[in-house]
């Protein structure tokens, strides 16, 4: 049984029989020493909700290890890492004061979350199926700066690691968080091997956008059908890039009930969104790494349902051929 499963969940976990997708999670994700607009309980609630459906791959599920500084520095600058020792700088990124004594704890947790996406990428390639990280998607972080609650860009770090240690050349990011992945866009600007696609609210945060390889700016109040039509067109362009791996930021914040979303997608519409993305990955025979990204609905059960639907759909995908490997984060 994975050591990360909280004591209260171990009986449920023991009933799983290796079905579903590899899932990466740590109960430490709930123990955050700063105020977050995202409900820290959502990841544990997703684990509970997945139990009866048997959607967790118990053989591959595991707690992440913190990303090494070597991996962080594949994307972020040394000067930025030094600057993060300043609690005021760190607090401005997280939108809440950080005490001096809490700086190491905050940075350790941020590195753990990056390690979660790295581990999910390793599991996806090794298992030849989708893998989900019940966290991550910190797409506002640039190489030299963080913002919008994002300290390190976990997806960018994972991609650079795959390129430099696993022989992966071409990757794509399908960012369906309601906020533009401006940090990811900036990191991969001019990089022909990493295709960045972002569907986001035109008038939503960040108010100064970067240029992704493909941006779709949606008006406030956009509903299911226009969103899904735009996404289908985007996916044609993403797969024309011929990626070897897909990172899917499956944000719950386009939901009509989200406090920060400003779009009007239904839960059914979000499930159809997931089916489009994951179905295309299956058809192309590509491993896909799922991160949760944003979700700020007042009722955490709505967020849990949205993410559980994503993992349920991922579990229906047939395995694809992929190289094995087990490097450390």
Secondary structure, 3 states (H helix, E strand, C coil): CCCCCCHHHHHHHHCCCCCCEEEECCHHHHCCCCCCCCCCCHHHHHHHHHHHHCCECCCCCECCCCCCHHHHCCCCCHHHHHHCCCHHHHHHHHCCCCCHHHHHHHHHHHHHHHHHHHHHHHHHHHHCCCEEECCCCCCCCCCCCCECCECCCHHHHHHHHHHHHCCCCCEEEEECCCCCCHHHHHHCCCCCCEEEEEEEECCCCCCCCCCCCEEEEECCCCCHHHHHHHHHHHHHHHHHCCCCEEEEECCCCCECCECCCCCCECHHHHHHHHHHHHHHHHHHCCEEEEECCCCCECCHHHHHHHHHHHHHHHHCCCCCCCCCCCCCC
